[in-house]
């Protein structure tokens, strides 16, 4: 069970680093709990959704 949690944490950390939400040298990132990492990733996805307020297709 603990191994699965660590795998999920590492996967989310890698995604947050890949999308430049966090810097890979940011020690704080590695100290976050799984639930906090999930929250940060969901928040990032909502803010950068392609159909959001900015950057969405606009009808003229």
Protein Blocks (a to p, Z undefined) as FASTA:
>chain_A
ZZmmmmmmmmmmmmmmmnomacfklmklmmpcfklmmmmmmmmmmmmgcklmnopacdZZ
